[in-house]
Amino acid sequence: MTQQRRIGISASCLLCAAGLATLITSNEAFGLSAKRQVSETVSAPSLSPAASVSAPNDTSEQASNRLQPLSRVMDRSLTGLDFESPDYQSWVRTKAEQYATLIAKSPQTPAMITALAECQTQNTRHPFCQFLENPAAAKKRLGDIPHSTLTRKKRQKFRVIDAMIAKANLKGLEAASDRDVRATLRKYRSFKSLKKLTDAVLSDAESCKSPKLSYLLGAKTEEFLPDLEMRQTATALYLKSADCDHLLSPQAKYRLSLLLIWAGECPKALPYLQQLAYTIETKDYRSRALFWKAECSQKAGEEETVASAKRRLQEKHPFSLHTLVGQSDSIPQIRSVLEGTDSMVRFRSAIQPELNELVASTEALIATGKDRIAEKILGALGSQMDDTEPEFQLYVAYLLNRVGDFLGKFRLMSQLLHDNPNLVSWSSLALYYPRSDLNTDIVKKAGLDEFLVLSLIRQESAFNQNAHSRAGARGLMQVMPATARLIERRRISTRDLYNPEINMKIGSKYFAFLLKKYNGDAELALAAYNAGPKRVEEWMKRYPVENRMLFLDLVPFRETREYVASIARNFFWYSLLYSEPLTSGTQLAPTASDVPGAKQAADSFPGSLRNVFKLFGT
């Protein structure tokens, strides 16, 4: 019996109530054949269950075009290898076992030397040849990387920049590197020492003479807000850079626009928002610029411009937080449209058949329990997939999920779903926003929302319990050893932080502490989790604005802005996708009634979103 499935939704349809019923309907889904024809010759990848086996690089058109529903592939843990002949399956699995045995030993063993020699033979059809490394190459790759330190020469350079600041040497400072000027400005604790330089920049009649210095001084001046005079000075400095053709000019436009909006001068901000929204070089600010363009146009009563900006926001940035904040009331409708939709995957590429052998090799490693090796081979695909079929890329994302490379999967799917909204479906979103096997008792005991913790872990570690940051944070929730000692009031070994339950217990306690500190304010607690409470308190004093989205966009640390926005976005989709109950807001002392045991209706999700994130009430 075949099943009729709805395949994907357009991005604009997904996120706007007006078009929620528009769906793309698929042909009948392919069923799995119970019969497999065995060939007497060893062949390479071919996806037709009844196909005879041919040369490894040959892939029939019919096999290449065979599609399977993602939900079926996920439910049955299928791979393309399941569609190969038994002979080919046996052959490639044997080669996978041989490869795993080879790389487990020293690269100078006779077996490795023999294998390398065989790979030089034209008649050899070994799928793992491209991954065998000769001893010399291995030694070179594993060579020591020198650790850079702050040299005496660099310290001398900073003293020279200090002298140029004192003398207001605009030409010299403009010629210095951005990094060196930033680093030198960072140590100034009052505006008084910078006033001479600032006056020189602002009084210079020649336009665009010092665009870099104007921007860097503007950013430094923001540190002395909320003083009105300092805000006006920062605005004037950004204005000197915003209209110039410089790498930092887009950032100047962005900060200038936000300060003008804060000052209630939306009309002055609109030209810069327009440039940010439609200029290729400023893609990092497009969704934010469109959001604020709509907000400013709304205040001006320009309904047509508002509709145009929102439409473009939905079409070009469907997964942006700035798009989703206006969609929280539409969750029941979006959910009803998504339910039952599916995406199709392609096991082999017809466009780049040379990748098929690599994928088949990965499937064989997975079949023989060699997930870690398979993960490394999948990583070799990299940018080679850029021009392959979207359905093939979605299948590779599924394989990345199978081997536990969630970060690789997220990176691939982020661009894939953005560029191919027809692949957005319930099954693809479930792959993109997985519900990991968390110990919910730990989360509930801390009084936290399960989906909020899921959203945080997805962003912090991509569900990698062995994650280790350059700053020293470890495990699922990226807990710092010093934080662990502070929370547990005892010595915690770094090894303990790689234990998922210990890490979640400490991370949840710390996040609950931050929520309590900020009166249940998730955005502030998340910002503190990322950048530290001290910085958050500085930003709260610096930017005393009521609009939560404006505050978040004004945060000067790009990493923290994106961090909070990403977790809020994750929370939106987790709330939409999964019907298990959400706890009531972010209360820190839950009672039995705070943790309901029954499924929560879909129409309660908008309220839950606003209870947890003030952004969704913006």
N, C-alpha and C positions, 0 to 999 in steps of 0.2 A: 504494500500500500504506500503510495507516495503522499507527500505532504506539501501543501501550498504554503509558501512562506513569504513574508514581506521582507524585502531586502533593503536595509539602510534607510536613511532619511536625509534630506538636504539640511545643511547647517542652518540656513535661514528658517526652514520649516521647524527644525528642532527647537529653536529658541524663540519663536514668535507665536502667540496664540492664534493669530489670523490664519496661519498656514499649517496648523498642526495635523490636519487630516491628509495632507499630501504625502503619499508614499510611493516608493518604487517597488513594483511587484516582480518577483523572480519567476523564472520558468520552474518546472518541477525539480525538486532537489534530487540529486543523484543518489541512488541506493548503493549499498555495498554488495558486490556480487559474491555469492557463496562459492562460485566455481573459480578455480585458478588453473590456468593451463601451464604445465611444466615443459620447459624447453631443455633440450639436451646440451645446448651450448650456454656458456656463462655470458650473461649480458650485463649491460649497464642500465641506468635508470629508465624505466618505462612505466607509465602510470596505469595503463589499461590492464585490469586484472587478467584479461585473456590474451594479452600481447605476448608474442614470442620475444626472446631476449636477443638484443643486437649489440653493437659496439657501445662502450661506455658513454661516449659523447653524443650518441644518437638519441633523440627524443622525438617521438612521433607527434604530429600536430594534434591528433586526437587526445593523446595523453597530456600534452602541455595545456590544453584548453579545458581539461576536466576540472570542475569546481566542486567543492564540498561546502556545506553550511558550517560555519565556525562552531556553532553550538554542538553539532554532531561530532565534530573533530575533538572538541574539548570534553564532551561527555564520555566519549569512548576512548579517549587518549590515543587517537589515531595519528599516524605519520604517513608520509608518502611511501615508506617501505612496505606498509600493509597492502599496497596495490601492486607490488612487484611479484614476479614469479618466485616460487619457493627456492629455485636454484640461485637466483640473484640474491635473495635475502640471505641465504646461507653463505654465499661467497663474500658479500660485503661485511657480514658480521665476523667472519673469519679474519678478514683483513683488519677490521677494527680491533679485534683481540690481539693480533700481531703488533699493531701500531702501539697499543696501550702497553704491551710488554716491552717493546723497544724503548719507548721514552722513559720508562721507569728505571732504566739502567744508565750507566755512564755513556756519554756520546762516543767514547772511544772503544766500545766493546766490538768484538768481531762481528756480532749480529748486526749492529748499526752500520758498520763499514760495508758489510755485504748488502744490506738494504739500500744504502746510498748508491752503491755500484749498480744494483738492479734498476734503480730509478733512472739511471742514465741510459738504460736500454730502451730503444724505441718500442719494442714489442711489449714492454711491461705495462700493464693496465692496473697499477696500484693507486687507489684513490687518495692515499695519504702521502704520496711522494712530495707534494708541495709543502708539507709540514715537517718533513724530516730535515734536521739541521746538522751540518757538518761541525766537527769539534772546534774548528777555528772561528766559525761564525758565532757559535755559542759563547766562546770565551770573550769575543769582542762585544757581544750584546750584554753580557753580564759584567762588563768592566765597571770599575768604580766611577761614580759621578762626583766631581769635586763639589764641596759645600761652600757656597759663597758667604763671605763675611763683610762687615762694614769696614772698609780699609781706611787707613789714614788719609789717603787721597780723597775719598768721599767726604770725610769730615772737613777737609780743607775746602772742598767745593761748597759745602753748606755755609762755611764762614764767608766765602766770597759772595754768596747770595744774600746773606745777612747784611753785608756792607752795601750791596746794591739796593736793598729795601730801605736802609737808613738814608741813602742818598737819593731815593726816588729815581733810580736809573731805569727808566722804562725800556729803553732799547736793550740793555743787558739782560733784564729779567724776561723780556719777550723771547730772547734768543736761548735762554736756559731751558732745560727739559721740564715738561709738566710735572714729572715725578719729583724732581729736585725742588722745584718751587713749592709744591704741595707739602713736601716733607719739612721744608724750612718754615713755612707759614704755620704748620701744626703746633709749633712750640709757643707761639704768641698767645698770651692769656688775656690781653686787653687790646682794645681798639686804638688806644692812644698811640702806641708805637707804630701803628699802620696808617695813621691819619695823613701824614705827609705824602705817603705814596698814593693813598686813595684820592686825595685832592688833586694830585698831579694827573692821575688817570682821568678823572672826571672833567678836569679843566682843559684837557688836550682837545683842541678844536678839530684836529685831523681825525676823520672817521676811520675806524677799523685799524688804527695804528697799533693797539695793544689788545686784541680780542681775547687772547689766552689769559693774560694778566687780569683783564676785566672780569672774566668768568671766575677765575680762582679767588680773586679778592671778594667777589660777590658771595661765593660759597663760604669763605672765611667769615664774612660779615654776618651771615645768618647765625653764627654761633653766639652772637651778642643780642639776639632777639629775646623777648618780644618788644624791646624798646622801639617805639615808632620811628624815631630818627634813623635807627639802624636798619629798619625794614625799608625805609625810603632810600637809604644809601645802597642797600643790596639791590633794590629794584633798578636804580640808576646805573649801577655797575653792570648788571645783566643786560640792560638796554644797550650799553656800549658794545656788547659782544653779539647780541642776538641777530642783528642784521648783517653780520659779516660772514664771509665764506671761510670758516675755520672748523676744524674737527670738533671743537668744544662749543660751537655756536648752537647746535641743536639742544645741548644740555642747558645753555643759557636761555633759550626760548622756553624750555620746559619749566625751569625754576621761575622765570619772569612771569609766565602765565599763571602759575599757582599763587605767587605773591599778589598779582593783580586781582585774582579771584578772591583771595583773602581780604583784600582792601575794598571789595565791593565794586571793582572796576572791570566787570566782565567784558564790556564792549571793547576795551583796550586789549584784552587778552585774546579775543576772537581771531585776529589776523595771524597770530603766532600759533594758535591751536590749529588753524586751517593748514598752515605750513607743516606742522608736525604730523598731522593726520594723513597728508597726501604726498609727503616727500620720501623717496626711497631710502635715503641715508638715515632717516630718523625712525626706523621700524621699531626700535625699542620703546618708543613713546606713542605709537599710533593708537592703541586701544584707549589709553588714558586721555589722549588728545580728543578723540571722538566722543568719549564720555563727557568731558568737560565742555566740549563744543555744544553738545546737546543740552547740558545744564544751563550754560550761558544763554543759548538761543531760547530756551524755555522761559527764562526770566524776561527776555526781550519780546516775548509773544510771537516768535517766529516759528510757528508750528510746522511749516513745510521743511525748514532747515532742521528742526528737531527730528522729524520723521526720517529725513535723509541720513542724518548722522547715526541714528539708532539702527537703521536698516543696514548701513555699511558696517557698523559695529557687529551686528549679528552675522552678517555674511562673511566678513573677513576675520573676525576674532571670536568664533563661537564658544571657545573654552576660556576666554578671558574673564577674570572676576568682574571687570567693569561691564561686561555683557550680562553676567549672571545675576548681579545685584538687582536688576530690573525684572528678573524672571522668577523670583521666589514664589510669587502668587500663582504662577503657571505650572508649578510642579505636578499637581494632579493630572492636568491635561498632557504635559510632556510625558509623564509616566504611562498614561493610558496609550499614547501613541507608540512609545518604545516597546511596550510589552508585546512579545511575539515577533518582533523584528529580528532579522539575522543578517550577518555578513557572510560573503563567500570567500573561501581561501583557495589558492592555487598551489599545489604541491611542487610543481616544477615551472621554471621560466622558459617561455618560448623565445623571448626577446634576448636573453642572455643564457643560453643553454650550458655555457661553460661553468656556470655556478651550480648546476644540478648535481654534479658529482660530489661537490663539497657538501651540499645539503644532504645527499644520500649518506655520505660518510658520517655526518652528524647524527642522522637517524639511527645508523647502525651502532654508534657509540652509546646512544640513549638506550637502545634495545639491549645492550650488553652491560648496562649499569655504569657506564663511564661518563657520568654527567659533567664532571669537572673538566675532562678533556674535551668533551663536546662543546662546553661553554667557550673554551679558548678558540676552537676552530670556528664557531659562529662569529666570534669577535673579528675574525679575519675577513668576514664579508664586508664590514665597514661601509664605505661610500660606494662599493661596487654595485650596491643595490639601488642606487639613486634613480636609475633609468629602467628598472624592472617593473613588472606589472604590480599595481597596488595590492592585488589579492595575494601575490607571491610574498610581498613584504609583510603582509598581515600574517601569513603562515610562518615566516621567520620569527616574527614577534611571539607567536605561539610557542615555537621551539625554544626561544630564549626564556619564556616562562617555564617550560618543562625542565630546563637545566638550572633554573634558579637565578638567572641573570636578570633581575627585575629592573635594575637601572638601565641596562641595555634595551630592555623591552620598552620602558617608559620613554626613552630618548627616541627610539624608532617610531613609536605610535604617536607621539606628540606631533611630529611633522606630518606623519601619514594621515591622521584623522583631520588635521587642519587642511591639507591639500586635497583630500578625497572625502568630502562630507557624506558621500553615498555609502561609505563604509561604516558610518556611525549607526550602531544598532545596540540592542540590549546586550548581545553577546560580546561585541567588541568593547563596549564600555565596561562590562564585567571583567574582561581581560585587562583593561587599562586601569581599572580601580578594583583590584582584587581584595577580597575579604580574607585576610590571613587568619590562621588559627591562633588567635590571641587568647591568653588566659583572661577571660572576661571578669573573673572574680577579683583579679588584681585591680582592674579598671574600676569596677563597681565599688570596691573597698575604698578607693581613693576619691570616690564621689564624682568620677569623670564620665563624660559621654563616650561610649565605645567608639562612635564614628569620629569623634574629635581626636581620640588617641590614634585611631587608624590613619587619619589624615596627617597627623604629625609624624608618625613613623614612616609613612610613605615618602614624606618630604625629607626627613632627616637621614634615613639609611636605605630607602628603597627596599625595606624588609630584609636587609642583609644583617644578620646577627653578628657578623664578624667585621662590620664596617669600622674603619679607624680613620679619623680626620687628621689633617696636618697639625691641627691645634691640640690633638690628644684626646678628643672625644671618642667614645667607644660604644659599640653595640647598637641595638635597635633604636633607642631613643637618644643616641649620641650623648651619653652622660660623661662629664668630665670627672676624673678621679677625685679632684678636690671637692666637687659638688656632692659626690657620693659620700665622702667622709663627713661633710657638713650635714647631710640629710640623715644618715644612719648613725652619726655620732660614734663611729668606730672605724677601724681601718678596713678598707675594702680593697682587695687586690685587683689589679687590672684584668686578670684572668676572669674574675667574678663578673666583670662588666660585659663579658661576651656571653654570659649565660642569659638567655632571653627572659626568664622569669625574674631573675635578680635585677636585670637592667630595667625591665618594665616596672618593677616595684619601686625602684629608686627614682626613675624618670617620672612615673605617675605621681609619686609623693611630691617631687620638686615642682612639677607643673601645677598640682593642686595648691601648693604653697603660694605660687605666683598668682593663681586665680584668686585666692583669698586676699592676697596683698593688694590686688587691683579690683576688689569687690566684684569678682565674677566676670570681669571684662576680658573676653578671650583674645581680642586683638592686642591689647596691652600685654597680657600674659605671654602670648606667643612672641611678641617683639622682645620681651625680656628674656625669654628662653633662648632666643637667637643672639641678641646683642648684649644682654645683661641688664639688670634692673637700673643700674646707675645711668646708663645712656637713655633708657626709656623715660626716666624722671626728668632728665635734661630736655628731652624732646617735648615732653608735656608742658614744661615751663616755657620753652622756646616757641611752641606753636599752640597757643590756647584757642583752638577753633572748635566749634560745636559739631561741624560736619565730619563724621568719622572717616569718610572716604578722602576728604581733603587732608585730614591729619595724616592718614596713611601715606598718601602721595607726597606729602611734605617731608616725610622721614628722609633724612639726608643719605642714609645707607641704602644703596640699591639692593644689596643682599637681603636686608631686613624687609624692605618693601615687597620684594618678590616672594620672600619666605612666608610672610603673613598672607599675602594675596593667594599664594599657591595652596596653603592649607585651608583657607576659607573656600576656595574653589573645590578642593578635594571633598570638603565637608558637604558641599552642595550635592555633588554627584553620589557620594555614599548615602546621603539622606534619601536621594531619589531612587537609587538602585535596590536598596536592601530593605526588606519589610520588617526585619526584627526591630524591636522597640528601641527608641532613643530614651535616655534618661531625661528627667525634667531639667532642662537648662544645664547649668554647671554648678549646681549646689554642692557644697563641700561636706555636708553632714546629712547624707541621704537616709531616709526612713524606708520601710518596706514599700510604701506607696510610691516612692520615687523611682523604683526599679520594677516597672510592670512586667508581667510574665507573658502577656498575650501580644499578638501582633498589633501594631499601631496602624491605623488607617492612613492612607496616602494623603488625605486632605489635612492631616495634622502637621505635615512636614514644614510648611511655610512658617508656622508659629514656632516650631522647634529651631528653624534656622535663625529667626530673629532673636529667640531666647539666648542662643549661643553667640551669635555674631551680630553686633550692632550694625555692621555694614549692610546687612540685608534689610535693615529698616531705614536706610539712607534715602 
